Amino acid sequence: MPHPNSSLTAEQLNAGAAEFLPGQLGMRLTAVGDGWTEGEMEVRKPLMAPNGFLHAASVIALADSLAGLGCVRSLPDGATGFTTIELKSNFLGTARDGWLEGRASAAHLGRTTQIWDAEIKHRESGKTIALFRCTQMVLWPR
């Protein structure tokens, strides 16, 4: 039986994240499906490092949020939530303006762990900014 979260829409997930880090950083899911999410975030001064380039943590926050919200939709029936237990990012570029867009896809949807991959791109140039992988531990009632 699927988890009740599996029918959540992008709009519902955005509303639930609005007061937390994803919403505070201006992230927005644009589409969701079984085992994937897509989203965007505008590059703006609060997301930059002092050197004038996009802060790596901003990119990680977008990728991890896309994976995490996908995990929420993909929890097995009876699970109560999840937590990130490992993440890795490879940075291939940066941005000073425009929009970031990303897609996260499930590589493994197990009862105890999920593994998600994400690619973050600079919309205007089409260049890949980062590749990301994370492992989520599925949480169960005690």
MIMIMI-809915 format. One record per residue: y, x, z of N, C-alpha, C, O in turn. Coordinates in Angstrom, 2 decimals, m for minus. Each point is the difference from the previous one (the first is absolute). Layout:
MIMIMI-809915
rec nY = Y&nX = X&nZ = Z&caY = Y&caX = X&caZ = Z&cY = Y&cX = X&cZ = Z&oY = Y&oX = X&oZ = Z
...
***
This chain:
MIMIMI-809915
rec nY = m1.17&nX = 0.84&nZ = 0.00&caY = 1.17&caX = m0.84&caZ = 0.00&cY = 1.24&cX = 0.89&cZ = 0.00&oY = 0.08&oX = 0.93&oZ = 0.80
rec nY = 0.89&nX = m1.18&nZ = m1.68&caY = 1.20&caX = 0.83&caZ = m0.03&cY = 0.87&cX = m0.21&cZ = 1.25&oY = m0.02&oX = m1.06&oZ = 0.62
rec nY = 0.77&nX = 2.07&nZ = m0.30&caY = 0.95&caX = m0.06&caZ = 1.11&cY = 1.12&cX = m0.97&cZ = m0.36&oY = 0.36&oX = m0.10&oZ = m1.17
rec nY = 0.20&nX = m0.62&nZ = 2.14&caY = 1.09&caX = m0.94&caZ = m0.30&cY = 1.22&cX = 0.65&cZ = m0.66&oY = 0.78&oX = m0.69&oZ = m0.67
rec nY = m0.61&nX = 2.00&nZ = 0.85&caY = 1.15&caX = 0.69&caZ = m0.60&cY = m0.13&cX = 0.19&cZ = m1.50&oY = 0.98&oX = 0.30&oZ = m0.68
rec nY = m2.18&nX = m0.48&nZ = 0.13&caY = m0.24&caX = 0.32&caZ = m1.41&cY = 0.79&cX = m0.88&cZ = m0.95&oY = 0.10&oX = 0.33&oZ = m1.19
rec nY = 0.45&nX = m1.42&nZ = 1.67&caY = 0.80&caX = m0.88&caZ = m0.87&cY = 1.50&cX = 0.20&cZ = 0.18&oY = 0.79&oX = m0.71&oZ = m0.62
rec nY = m0.38&nX = 1.67&nZ = 1.46&caY = 1.43&caX = 0.25&caZ = 0.20&cY = 0.67&cX = 0.44&cZ = m1.30&oY = m0.54&oX = 0.81&oZ = m0.75
rec nY = 1.72&nX = m1.36&nZ = 0.51&caY = 0.76&caX = 0.35&caZ = m1.20&cY = 0.94&cX = 1.16&cZ = 0.29&oY = 0.21&oX = 0.37&oZ = 1.16
rec nY = 0.35&nX = 0.21&nZ = m2.20&caY = 0.99&caX = 1.07&caZ = 0.16&cY = 1.17&cX = m0.50&cZ = 0.84&oY = 0.49&oX = 0.71&oZ = 0.87
rec nY = m0.04&nX = m1.93&nZ = m1.13&caY = 1.14&caX = m0.56&caZ = 0.74&cY = m0.32&cX = m0.14&cZ = 1.48&oY = 0.85&oX = 0.30&oZ = 0.84
rec nY = m2.05&nX = m0.75&nZ = m0.50&caY = m0.39&caX = m0.13&caZ = 1.40&cY = m0.10&cX = 1.36&cZ = 0.68&oY = 0.44&oX = 0.16&oZ = 1.14
rec nY = m1.01&nX = 0.81&nZ = m1.83&caY = m0.10&caX = 1.35&caZ = 0.57&cY = 1.38&cX = 0.63&cZ = 0.16&oY = 0.25&oX = 0.67&oZ = 1.00
rec nY = 0.65&nX = m0.88&nZ = m1.96&caY = 1.37&caX = 0.51&caZ = 0.12&cY = 0.69&cX = m0.61&cZ = 1.21&oY = 0.67&oX = 0.70&oZ = 0.76
rec nY = m0.83&nX = m2.01&nZ = m0.57&caY = 0.64&caX = m0.67&caZ = 1.14&cY = m0.54&cX = 0.56&cZ = 1.32&oY = 0.76&oX = 0.19&oZ = 0.95
rec nY = m2.06&nX = 0.06&nZ = m0.89&caY = m0.60&caX = 0.54&caZ = 1.22&cY = 0.43&cX = 1.42&cZ = 0.30&oY = 0.00&oX = 0.42&oZ = 1.16
rec nY = 0.36&nX = 0.34&nZ = m2.19&caY = 0.39&caX = 1.41&caZ = 0.17&cY = 1.50&cX = 0.19&cZ = 0.11&oY = 0.46&oX = 1.11&oZ = 0.25
rec nY = 0.31&nX = m2.17&nZ = m0.42&caY = 1.46&caX = 0.11&caZ = m0.11&cY = 0.66&cX = 0.69&cZ = 1.20&oY = 0.93&oX = 0.78&oZ = m0.19
rec nY = m1.39&nX = m1.04&nZ = 1.39&caY = 0.63&caX = 0.57&caZ = 1.19&cY = m0.61&cX = 1.34&cZ = 0.42&oY = 0.41&oX = 0.59&oZ = 1.00
rec nY = m1.38&nX = m0.12&nZ = m1.76&caY = m0.68&caX = 1.25&caZ = 0.32&cY = 0.39&cX = 1.08&cZ = m1.02&oY = 0.84&oX = m0.26&oZ = m0.86
rec nY = m1.42&nX = 1.43&nZ = 0.96&caY = 0.40&caX = 1.13&caZ = m0.84&cY = 0.08&cX = m0.34&cZ = m1.49&oY = 1.00&oX = 0.32&oZ = m0.63
rec nY = m2.00&nX = m0.97&nZ = 0.05&caY = 0.12&caX = m0.29&caZ = m1.44&cY = 1.27&cX = m0.77&cZ = m0.35&oY = 0.70&oX = 0.34&oZ = m0.95
rec nY = m0.41&nX = m1.37&nZ = 1.71&caY = 1.20&caX = m0.79&caZ = m0.26&cY = 1.27&cX = 0.76&cZ = 0.29&oY = 0.98&oX = m0.13&oZ = m0.73
rec nY = m0.99&nX = 0.92&nZ = 1.79&caY = 1.20&caX = 0.76&caZ = 0.36&cY = 0.34&cX = 1.07&cZ = m1.03&oY = 1.16&oX = 0.36&oZ = m0.17
rec nY = m2.17&nX = 0.16&nZ = m0.52&caY = 0.24&caX = 1.00&caZ = m1.03&cY = 0.26&cX = m0.61&cZ = m1.37&oY = 0.26&oX = 0.71&oZ = m0.97
rec nY = m0.34&nX = m2.04&nZ = 0.89&caY = 0.28&caX = m0.68&caZ = m1.26&cY = m1.19&cX = m0.09&cZ = m0.94&oY = 0.17&oX = m0.23&oZ = m1.19
rec nY = m1.36&nX = 0.40&nZ = 1.72&caY = m1.20&caX = m0.13&caZ = m0.83&cY = m0.28&cX = m1.47&cZ = m0.27&oY = 0.29&oX = m0.86&oZ = 0.83
rec nY = m0.86&nX = 0.60&nZ = m2.01&caY = m0.33&caX = m1.37&caZ = m0.35&cY = m1.26&cX = 0.00&cZ = m0.86&oY = m0.07&oX = 0.69&oZ = m1.02
rec nY = m0.91&nX = m1.48&nZ = 1.44&caY = m1.17&caX = m0.22&caZ = m0.85&cY = 0.44&cX = m0.84&cZ = m1.19&oY = 0.77&oX = m0.95&oZ = 0.16
rec nY = m1.24&nX = 1.30&nZ = m1.33&caY = 0.32&caX = m0.77&caZ = m1.19&cY = m1.20&cX = m0.78&cZ = m0.52&oY = 0.17&oX = m0.99&oZ = m0.71
rec nY = m1.38&nX = 1.43&nZ = 1.05&caY = m1.22&caX = m0.69&caZ = m0.43&cY = m1.16&cX = 0.46&cZ = 0.87&oY = m0.02&oX = 1.14&oZ = 0.47
rec nY = m0.93&nX = m2.03&nZ = m0.25&caY = m1.21&caX = 0.34&caZ = 0.75&cY = m1.20&cX = m0.64&cZ = m0.68&oY = 0.12&oX = m1.01&oZ = m0.69
rec nY = m1.28&nX = 1.61&nZ = 0.90&caY = m1.25&caX = m0.55&caZ = m0.51&cY = m1.14&cX = 0.51&cZ = 0.84&oY = 0.21&oX = 0.71&oZ = 0.98
rec nY = m1.41&nX = m1.07&nZ = m1.36&caY = m1.17&caX = 0.45&caZ = 0.74&cY = m0.17&cX = 1.51&cZ = m0.18&oY = m0.33&oX = 0.47&oZ = m1.09
rec nY = 0.57&nX = 0.28&nZ = 2.17&caY = m0.18&caX = 1.45&caZ = m0.02&cY = 1.17&cX = 0.78&cZ = m0.56&oY = m0.17&oX = 1.18&oZ = m0.32
rec nY = 1.34&nX = m1.78&nZ = 0.19&caY = 1.17&caX = 0.74&caZ = m0.50&cY = 1.31&cX = m0.67&cZ = 0.43&oY = 0.05&oX = m1.19&oZ = 0.28
rec nY = 0.99&nX = 2.01&nZ = m0.23&caY = 1.37&caX = m0.48&caZ = 0.24&cY = 0.94&cX = 0.81&cZ = m0.87&oY = m0.30&oX = 1.13&oZ = m0.39
rec nY = 1.44&nX = m1.73&nZ = 0.08&caY = 1.08&caX = 0.70&caZ = m0.70&cY = 1.30&cX = m0.29&cZ = 0.73&oY = 0.19&oX = m1.08&oZ = 0.55
rec nY = 0.70&nX = 2.08&nZ = m0.54&caY = 1.27&caX = m0.18&caZ = 0.69&cY = 1.06&cX = 0.96&cZ = m0.49&oY = m0.25&oX = 0.85&oZ = m0.86
rec nY = 1.44&nX = m1.02&nZ = 1.43&caY = 1.15&caX = 0.79&caZ = m0.43&cY = 0.92&cX = 0.29&cZ = 1.18&oY = m0.07&oX = m0.64&oZ = 1.05
rec nY = 0.94&nX = 1.63&nZ = m1.27&caY = 1.00&caX = 0.37&caZ = 1.00&cY = 1.14&cX = 0.71&cZ = m0.73&oY = m0.24&oX = 0.90&oZ = m0.81
rec nY = 1.46&nX = m1.30&nZ = 1.09&caY = 1.16&caX = 0.64&caZ = m0.63&cY = 0.28&cX = 1.34&cZ = 0.67&oY = m0.03&oX = 0.11&oZ = 1.23
rec nY = 0.29&nX = 0.90&nZ = m2.03&caY = 0.39&caX = 1.31&caZ = 0.53&cY = 1.47&cX = m0.11&cZ = 0.41&oY = 0.87&oX = m0.30&oZ = m0.82
rec nY = m0.61&nX = 0.55&nZ = 2.11&caY = 1.37&caX = m0.09&caZ = 0.51&cY = 0.19&cX = 1.03&cZ = 1.11&oY = m0.98&oX = 0.57&oZ = 0.50
rec nY = 2.21&nX = m0.34&nZ = m0.13&caY = 0.34&caX = 1.11&caZ = 0.90&cY = m0.82&cX = 0.05&cZ = 1.29&oY = m0.43&oX = 1.09&oZ = 0.39
rec nY = 0.18&nX = m2.22&nZ = 0.30&caY = m0.79&caX = 0.11&caZ = 1.25&cY = m1.43&cX = 0.51&cZ = m0.20&oY = m0.66&oX = 0.39&oZ = 0.96
rec nY = 0.18&nX = m0.39&nZ = m2.20&caY = m1.36&caX = 0.47&caZ = m0.28&cY = m0.04&cX = 1.45&cZ = m0.48&oY = m1.06&oX = 0.52&oZ = m0.34
rec nY = 2.22&nX = 0.12&nZ = 0.30&caY = 0.12&caX = 1.36&caZ = m0.52&cY = m0.09&cX = 1.03&cZ = 1.12&oY = 0.29&oX = m0.28&oZ = 1.16
rec nY = m0.70&nX = 1.47&nZ = m1.54&caY = 0.07&caX = 1.16&caZ = 0.89&cY = 1.41&cX = 0.59&cZ = m0.10&oY = 0.72&oX = m0.30&oZ = m0.96
rec nY = m0.30&nX = 1.12&nZ = 1.91&caY = 1.33&caX = 0.61&caZ = m0.07&cY = 0.24&cX = 0.83&cZ = m1.25&oY = 1.16&oX = 0.27&oZ = m0.34
rec nY = m2.22&nX = 0.14&nZ = m0.36&caY = 0.18&caX = 0.80&caZ = m1.22&cY = 0.34&cX = m0.85&cZ = m1.22&oY = 0.17&oX = 0.54&oZ = m1.10
rec nY = m0.09&nX = m1.86&nZ = 1.27&caY = 0.38&caX = m0.89&caZ = m1.09&cY = m1.16&cX = m0.54&cZ = m0.82&oY = 0.22&oX = m0.72&oZ = m0.97
rec nY = m1.45&nX = 1.06&nZ = 1.35&caY = m1.18&caX = m0.51&caZ = m0.68&cY = m0.69&cX = m1.03&cZ = 0.88&oY = 0.22&oX = m0.04&oZ = 1.21
rec nY = m1.03&nX = m0.76&nZ = m1.80&caY = m0.77&caX = m1.01&caZ = 0.72&cY = m0.85&cX = 0.66&cZ = 1.08&oY = m0.70&oX = 0.98&oZ = m0.26
rec nY = 0.77&nX = m1.51&nZ = 1.47&caY = m0.77&caX = 0.54&caZ = 1.12&cY = m1.48&cX = m0.33&cZ = m0.21&oY = m0.35&oX = m1.12&oZ = m0.35
rec nY = m0.50&nX = 2.11&nZ = 0.57&caY = m1.45&caX = m0.20&caZ = m0.19&cY = m0.52&cX = m1.15&cZ = 0.86&oY = m0.88&oX = m0.74&oZ = m0.43
rec nY = 1.41&nX = 0.60&nZ = 1.63&caY = m0.47&caX = m1.07&caZ = 0.89&cY = 0.30&cX = m1.38&cZ = m0.58&oY = m0.73&oX = m0.95&oZ = 0.28
rec nY = 1.78&nX = 0.82&nZ = m1.06&caY = 0.31&caX = m1.28&caZ = m0.64&cY = m1.07&cX = m0.37&cZ = m1.01&oY = m0.41&oX = m1.16&oZ = m0.09
rec nY = m0.04&nX = 2.14&nZ = m0.66&caY = m1.04&caX = m0.23&caZ = m1.00&cY = m1.31&cX = m0.35&cZ = 0.71&oY = m0.70&oX = m0.93&oZ = m0.42
rec nY = 0.37&nX = 1.66&nZ = 1.48&caY = m1.21&caX = m0.28&caZ = 0.76&cY = 0.07&cX = m1.40&cZ = 0.60&oY = m1.00&oX = m0.72&oZ = 0.01
rec nY = 2.16&nX = 0.33&nZ = 0.49&caY = 0.14&caX = m1.33&caZ = 0.59&cY = m0.30&cX = m1.09&cZ = m1.03&oY = m0.66&oX = m0.99&oZ = 0.32
rec nY = 1.15&nX = 1.17&nZ = m1.55&caY = m0.28&caX = m0.98&caZ = m1.04&cY = m1.49&cX = m0.03&cZ = m0.32&oY = m0.61&oX = m1.08&oZ = m0.04
rec nY = 0.01&nX = 2.23&nZ = m0.20&caY = m1.42&caX = 0.06&caZ = m0.35&cY = m0.88&cX = m0.56&cZ = 1.13&oY = m0.90&oX = m0.79&oZ = m0.26
rec nY = 1.17&nX = 1.20&nZ = 1.50&caY = m0.80&caX = m0.45&caZ = 1.13&cY = 0.17&cX = m1.50&cZ = 0.23&oY = m0.96&oX = m0.67&oZ = 0.39
rec nY = 2.15&nX = 0.15&nZ = m0.62&caY = 0.23&caX = m1.44&caZ = 0.17&cY = m0.73&cX = m0.80&cZ = m1.07&oY = m0.56&oX = m1.06&oZ = 0.29
rec nY = 0.57&nX = 1.55&nZ = m1.53&caY = m0.74&caX = m0.69&caZ = m1.06&cY = m1.49&cX = m0.04&cZ = 0.34&oY = m0.66&oX = m1.03&oZ = m0.16
rec nY = 0.14&nX = 2.16&nZ = 0.62&caY = m1.42&caX = 0.06&caZ = 0.38&cY = m0.26&cX = m0.87&cZ = 1.23&oY = m1.00&oX = m0.73&oZ = 0.04
rec nY = 1.87&nX = 0.79&nZ = 0.94&caY = m0.20&caX = m0.78&caZ = 1.22&cY = 0.05&cX = m1.50&cZ = m0.24&oY = m0.81&oX = m0.75&oZ = 0.56
rec nY = 1.74&nX = 0.29&nZ = m1.39&caY = 0.08&caX = m1.42&caZ = m0.29&cY = m1.19&cX = m0.44&cZ = m0.85&oY = m0.47&oX = m1.14&oZ = 0.11
rec nY = m0.02&nX = 2.03&nZ = m0.95&caY = m1.23&caX = m0.29&caZ = m0.73&cY = m1.19&cX = m0.09&cZ = 0.95&oY = m0.87&oX = m0.85&oZ = m0.17
rec nY = 0.85&nX = 1.71&nZ = 1.16&caY = m1.06&caX = m0.02&caZ = 1.01&cY = 0.03&cX = m1.32&cZ = 0.77&oY = m1.05&oX = m0.58&oZ = 0.27
rec nY = 2.24&nX = 0.11&nZ = 0.08&caY = 0.13&caX = m1.28&caZ = 0.69&cY = m0.68&cX = m1.11&cZ = m0.80&oY = m0.73&oX = m0.82&oZ = 0.57
rec nY = 0.95&nX = 0.80&nZ = m1.87&caY = m0.60&caX = m1.04&caZ = m0.86&cY = m1.50&cX = 0.19&cZ = m0.17&oY = m0.71&oX = m0.94&oZ = m0.35
rec nY = 0.21&nX = 2.15&nZ = 0.61&caY = m1.39&caX = 0.34&caZ = m0.31&cY = m0.89&cX = 0.14&cZ = 1.23&oY = m1.13&oX = 0.47&oZ = m0.11
rec nY = 1.62&nX = m0.87&nZ = 1.27&caY = m0.81&caX = 0.13&caZ = 1.21&cY = m1.26&cX = m0.85&cZ = m0.09&oY = 0.03&oX = m1.11&oZ = m0.54
rec nY = m1.15&nX = 1.62&nZ = 1.07&caY = m1.21&caX = m0.83&caZ = 0.05&cY = 0.19&cX = m1.15&cZ = 1.01&oY = 0.78&oX = 0.12&oZ = 0.94
rec nY = m1.50&nX = m1.19&nZ = m1.15&caY = 0.07&caX = m1.14&caZ = 0.90&cY = m0.33&cX = 0.42&cZ = 1.43&oY = m0.99&oX = 0.69&oZ = 0.24
rec nY = 1.83&nX = m1.10&nZ = 0.69&caY = m0.20&caX = 0.31&caZ = 1.42&cY = 0.79&cX = 1.21&cZ = 0.47&oY = 0.18&oX = 0.18&oZ = 1.21
rec nY = 0.30&nX = 0.66&nZ = m2.13&caY = 0.80&caX = 1.16&caZ = 0.39&cY = 1.36&cX = m0.47&cZ = 0.51&oY = 0.52&oX = m1.03&oZ = m0.44
rec nY = 0.05&nX = 1.80&nZ = 1.37&caY = 1.29&caX = m0.38&caZ = 0.59&cY = 1.17&cX = 0.78&cZ = m0.56&oY = 1.15&oX = m0.37&oZ = 0.23
rec nY = m1.42&nX = 1.44&nZ = m0.96&caY = 1.09&caX = 0.82&caZ = m0.54&cY = m0.54&cX = 1.33&cZ = m0.47&oY = m1.19&oX = 0.15&oZ = m0.27
rec nY = 2.09&nX = 0.83&nZ = 0.19&caY = m0.37&caX = 1.33&caZ = m0.47&cY = 1.00&cX = 1.00&cZ = 0.54&oY = 1.06&oX = m0.37&oZ = 0.52
rec nY = m1.40&nX = 1.64&nZ = m0.64&caY = 0.96&caX = 1.07&caZ = 0.27&cY = m0.32&cX = 1.17&cZ = m0.93&oY = m1.16&oX = 0.25&oZ = m0.33
rec nY = 2.21&nX = 0.45&nZ = m0.10&caY = m0.19&caX = 1.16&caZ = m0.86&cY = m0.55&cX = 1.15&cZ = 0.83&oY = 0.54&oX = 0.33&oZ = 1.06
rec nY = m1.62&nX = 0.29&nZ = m1.54&caY = m0.57&caX = 1.13&caZ = 0.74&cY = 0.14&cX = 1.31&cZ = m0.77&oY = m0.18&oX = 1.08&oZ = 0.58
rec nY = 0.49&nX = m1.15&nZ = m1.87&caY = 0.24&caX = 1.23&caZ = m0.76&cY = 0.82&cX = m0.35&cZ = m1.23&oY = m0.18&oX = m1.05&oZ = m0.60
rec nY = 1.08&nX = 1.96&nZ = 0.24&caY = 0.72&caX = m0.17&caZ = m1.26&cY = 0.31&cX = 1.36&cZ = m0.58&oY = 0.13&oX = 1.00&oZ = 0.70
rec nY = m0.01&nX = m1.00&nZ = m2.04&caY = 0.30&caX = 1.23&caZ = m0.73&cY = 0.90&cX = m0.36&cZ = m1.16&oY = m0.20&oX = m1.01&oZ = m0.66
rec nY = 1.19&nX = 1.85&nZ = 0.43&caY = 0.91&caX = m0.21&caZ = m1.13&cY = 0.15&cX = 1.30&cZ = m0.78&oY = 0.08&oX = 1.08&oZ = 0.58
rec nY = m0.04&nX = m1.21&nZ = m1.89&caY = 0.34&caX = 1.10&caZ = m0.89&cY = 1.27&cX = m0.41&cZ = m0.72&oY = 0.04&oX = m1.03&oZ = m0.66
rec nY = 1.00&nX = 1.85&nZ = 0.80&caY = 1.29&caX = m0.31&caZ = m0.63&cY = 0.11&cX = 0.75&cZ = m1.32&oY = m0.22&oX = 1.21&oZ = m0.07
rec nY = 0.56&nX = m1.95&nZ = m0.97&caY = 0.09&caX = 0.55&caZ = m1.34&cY = 1.42&cX = m0.01&cZ = m0.53&oY = 0.28&oX = 0.58&oZ = m1.05
rec nY = 0.62&nX = m1.24&nZ = 1.76&caY = 1.39&caX = m0.10&caZ = m0.44&cY = 0.83&cX = m0.63&cZ = 1.08&oY = m0.46&oX = m0.21&oZ = 1.12
rec nY = 1.71&nX = m0.07&nZ = m1.46&caY = 0.91&caX = m0.63&caZ = 0.96&cY = 0.99&cX = m0.86&cZ = m0.78&oY = m0.09&oX = m0.11&oZ = m1.22
rec nY = 1.01&nX = m0.49&nZ = 1.93&caY = 1.02&caX = m0.85&caZ = m0.63&cY = 1.27&cX = 0.08&cZ = 0.82&oY = m0.02&oX = 0.30&oZ = 1.20
rec nY = 1.14&nX = m0.56&nZ = m1.86&caY = 1.30&caX = m0.06&caZ = 0.67&cY = 0.63&cX = m1.38&cZ = m0.10&oY = 0.97&oX = m0.30&oZ = 0.69
rec nY = m1.53&nX = m0.54&nZ = m1.56&caY = 0.54&caX = m1.35&caZ = m0.19&cY = m1.06&cX = m0.87&cZ = m0.65&oY = m1.10&oX = 0.46&oZ = m0.30
rec nY = 1.44&nX = m1.71&nZ = 0.07&caY = m0.91&caX = m0.91&caZ = m0.68&cY = m0.95&cX = m0.70&cZ = 0.96&oY = 0.33&oX = m0.27&oZ = 1.15
rec nY = m1.50&nX = m0.02&nZ = m1.66&caY = m1.00&caX = m0.75&caZ = 0.75&cY = m1.34&cX = 0.73&cZ = m0.02&oY = m0.37&oX = 0.63&oZ = m0.99
rec nY = m0.34&nX = m0.74&nZ = 2.11&caY = m1.39&caX = 0.42&caZ = 0.07&cY = m0.86&cX = m1.24&cZ = m0.15&oY = 0.33&oX = m1.07&oZ = 0.51
rec nY = m1.43&nX = 1.22&nZ = m1.22&caY = m0.97&caX = m1.08&caZ = m0.07&cY = m1.37&cX = 0.60&cZ = 0.22&oY = m0.26&oX = 1.15&oZ = m0.37
rec nY = m0.61&nX = m1.92&nZ = 0.96&caY = m1.31&caX = 0.53&caZ = 0.31&cY = m1.08&cX = m1.04&cZ = m0.12&oY = 0.24&oX = m1.20&oZ = 0.02
rec nY = m1.44&nX = 1.71&nZ = m0.13&caY = m1.20&caX = m0.84&caZ = m0.02&cY = m1.04&cX = 0.66&cZ = 0.90&oY = m0.30&oX = 1.19&oZ = m0.14
rec nY = m0.26&nX = m1.98&nZ = 1.04&caY = m1.10&caX = 0.45&caZ = 0.86&cY = m1.25&cX = m0.76&cZ = m0.40&oY = 0.04&oX = m1.20&oZ = m0.26
rec nY = m1.15&nX = 1.92&nZ = 0.22&caY = m1.29&caX = m0.59&caZ = m0.37&cY = m1.07&cX = 0.43&cZ = 0.99&oY = m0.03&oX = 1.15&oZ = 0.44
rec nY = m0.83&nX = m2.08&nZ = m0.11&caY = m1.09&caX = 0.31&caZ = 0.92&cY = m1.06&cX = 0.83&cZ = m0.71&oY = m0.45&oX = m0.34&oZ = m1.09
rec nY = 0.07&nX = 1.45&nZ = 1.72&caY = m1.10&caX = 0.82&caZ = m0.49&cY = m1.29&cX = m0.33&cZ = 0.75&oY = m1.09&oX = 0.22&oZ = m0.51
rec nY = 1.24&nX = m0.76&nZ = 1.73&caY = m1.16&caX = m0.37&caZ = 0.84&cY = 0.44&cX = m1.08&cZ = 0.96&oY = 1.01&oX = 0.15&oZ = 0.69
rec nY = m1.75&nX = m1.24&nZ = m0.64&caY = 0.28&caX = m1.10&caZ = 0.93&cY = m1.23&cX = m0.24&cZ = 0.86&oY = m0.83&oX = m0.86&oZ = m0.31
rec nY = 0.72&nX = 1.62&nZ = 1.39&caY = m1.16&caX = m0.12&caZ = 0.89&cY = 0.30&cX = m0.83&cZ = 1.23&oY = 1.11&oX = m0.48&oZ = 0.19
rec nY = m2.13&nX = 0.32&nZ = 0.67&caY = 0.17&caX = m0.76&caZ = 1.24&cY = 0.68&cX = 0.83&cZ = 1.09&oY = 0.57&oX = m0.56&oZ = 0.93
rec nY = m0.63&nX = 1.89&nZ = m1.05&caY = 0.62&caX = 0.83&caZ = 1.04&cY = 1.18&cX = 0.80&cZ = m0.53&oY = 0.90&oX = 0.36&oZ = 0.76
rec nY = m0.90&nX = m0.08&nZ = m2.06&caY = 1.13&caX = 0.74&caZ = m0.60&cY = 0.32&cX = m0.57&cZ = m1.38&oY = m0.83&oX = m0.61&oZ = m0.67
rec nY = 2.07&nX = 0.85&nZ = 0.28&caY = 0.45&caX = m0.26&caZ = m1.35&cY = 0.71&cX = 1.26&cZ = m0.48&oY = 0.67&oX = 0.68&oZ = 0.78
rec nY = m0.82&nX = m0.37&nZ = m2.06&caY = 0.71&caX = 1.14&caZ = m0.60&cY = 0.85&cX = m0.54&cZ = m1.13&oY = m0.47&oX = m0.75&oZ = m0.85
rec nY = 1.74&nX = 1.14&nZ = 0.86&caY = 0.98&caX = m0.48&caZ = m0.98&cY = 0.67&cX = 1.18&cZ = m0.68&oY = 0.34&oX = 1.00&oZ = 0.63
rec nY = m0.14&nX = m1.13&nZ = m1.93&caY = 0.74&caX = 0.97&caZ = m0.80&cY = 1.29&cX = m0.67&cZ = m0.48&oY = 0.01&oX = m1.19&oZ = m0.30
rec nY = 1.06&nX = 1.97&nZ = 0.24&caY = 1.27&caX = m0.53&caZ = m0.52&cY = 0.65&cX = 1.04&cZ = m0.89&oY = m0.14&oX = 1.20&oZ = 0.20
rec nY = 0.86&nX = m1.71&nZ = m1.19&caY = 0.82&caX = 0.84&caZ = m0.86&cY = 1.41&cX = m0.55&cZ = 0.06&oY = 0.23&oX = m1.20&oZ = m0.19
rec nY = 0.72&nX = 2.08&nZ = 0.45&caY = 1.41&caX = m0.38&caZ = 0.07&cY = 0.72&cX = 0.65&cZ = m1.18&oY = m0.14&oX = 1.20&oZ = m0.24
rec nY = 0.89&nX = m2.01&nZ = m0.48&caY = 0.73&caX = 0.48&caZ = m1.18&cY = 1.48&cX = m0.30&cZ = 0.11&oY = 0.42&oX = m0.92&oZ = 0.70
rec nY = 0.38&nX = 1.72&nZ = m1.40&caY = 1.42&caX = m0.27&caZ = m0.18&cY = 0.12&cX = m0.93&cZ = m1.20&oY = m0.34&oX = 0.38&oZ = m1.12
rec nY = 0.80&nX = m1.59&nZ = 1.36&caY = 0.00&caX = m1.03&caZ = m1.04&cY = 0.76&cX = 0.44&cZ = m1.25&oY = m0.50&oX = m0.16&oZ = m1.12
rec nY = 1.69&nX = 0.69&nZ = 1.30&caY = 0.86&caX = 0.31&caZ = m1.13&cY = m0.57&cX = 1.09&cZ = m0.91&oY = 0.12&oX = m0.08&oZ = m1.22
rec nY = m0.73&nX = 1.10&nZ = 1.81&caY = m0.54&caX = 1.11&caZ = m0.81&cY = m1.47&cX = m0.18&cZ = m0.33&oY = m0.50&oX = 0.61&oZ = m0.95
rec nY = m0.19&nX = m1.45&nZ = 1.72&caY = m1.43&caX = m0.16&caZ = m0.18&cY = m0.83&cX = 1.13&cZ = 0.59&oY = m1.22&oX = m0.01&oZ = m0.10
rec nY = 1.88&nX = 0.97&nZ = 0.73&caY = m0.71&caX = 1.16&caZ = 0.55&cY = m0.67&cX = m0.34&cZ = 1.33&oY = 0.54&oX = m0.76&oZ = 0.81
rec nY = m1.71&nX = 1.33&nZ = m0.60&caY = m0.71&caX = m0.17&caZ = 1.26&cY = 0.67&cX = 0.87&cZ = 1.06&oY = 0.19&oX = 1.20&oZ = m0.19
rec nY = 0.16&nX = m1.82&nZ = 1.30&caY = 0.62&caX = 0.70&caZ = 1.13&cY = m1.08&cX = 0.52&cZ = 0.95&oY = 0.08&oX = 1.13&oZ = 0.49
rec nY = m1.09&nX = m1.97&nZ = m0.22&caY = m1.03&caX = 0.40&caZ = 0.97&cY = m1.31&cX = m0.74&cZ = m0.24&oY = m0.03&oX = m1.12&oZ = m0.50
rec nY = m1.05&nX = 1.80&nZ = 0.88&caY = m1.33&caX = m0.58&caZ = 0.07&cY = m0.38&cX = m0.01&cZ = 1.48&oY = 0.30&oX = 0.95&oZ = 0.72
rec nY = m0.95&nX = m2.00&nZ = m0.28&caY = m0.21&caX = m0.24&caZ = 1.42&cY = m1.40&cX = m0.56&cZ = 0.21&oY = m0.48&oX = m0.79&oZ = m0.81
rec nY = m0.16&nX = 1.19&nZ = 1.90&caY = m1.27&caX = m0.60&caZ = 0.42&cY = 0.03&cX = m0.17&cZ = 1.51&oY = 0.45&oX = 0.89&oZ = 0.72
rec nY = m0.94&nX = m2.03&nZ = m0.27&caY = m0.09&caX = m0.20&caZ = 1.45&cY = m1.31&cX = m0.70&cZ = 0.36&oY = m0.60&oX = m0.71&oZ = m0.81
rec nY = 0.21&nX = 0.95&nZ = 2.03&caY = m1.18&caX = m0.66&caZ = 0.57&cY = 0.48&cX = m0.89&cZ = 1.13&oY = 0.76&oX = 0.42&oZ = 0.87
rec nY = m1.21&nX = m1.67&nZ = m0.90&caY = 0.34&caX = m0.98&caZ = 1.02&cY = m1.26&cX = m0.31&cZ = 0.82&oY = m1.08&oX = m0.21&oZ = m0.56
rec nY = 1.23&nX = 0.19&nZ = 1.86&caY = m1.09&caX = m0.43&caZ = 0.88&cY = 0.16&cX = m1.49&cZ = 0.24&oY = 1.06&oX = m0.45&oZ = 0.42
rec nY = m2.11&nX = m0.31&nZ = m0.68&caY = 0.02&caX = m1.44&caZ = 0.22&cY = m0.21&cX = m0.24&cZ = 1.50&oY = m0.90&oX = 0.57&oZ = 0.61
rec nY = 1.74&nX = m1.42&nZ = m0.04&caY = m0.06&caX = m0.31&caZ = 1.44&cY = m0.73&cX = m1.33&cZ = 0.21&oY = 0.18&oX = m0.95&oZ = m0.75
rec nY = m1.00&nX = 0.91&nZ = 1.79&caY = m0.81&caX = m1.17&caZ = 0.33&cY = 0.27&cX = m0.44&cZ = 1.44&oY = 0.41&oX = 0.82&oZ = 0.82
rec nY = m0.63&nX = m2.09&nZ = m0.51&caY = 0.20&caX = m0.44&caZ = 1.39&cY = m0.91&cX = 0.76&cZ = 0.96&oY = m1.11&oX = 0.40&oZ = m0.37
rec nY = 1.59&nX = m0.20&nZ = 1.58&caY = m0.81&caX = 0.70&caZ = 1.01&cY = m0.84&cX = m1.00&cZ = 0.76&oY = m0.75&oX = 0.39&oZ = 0.90
***
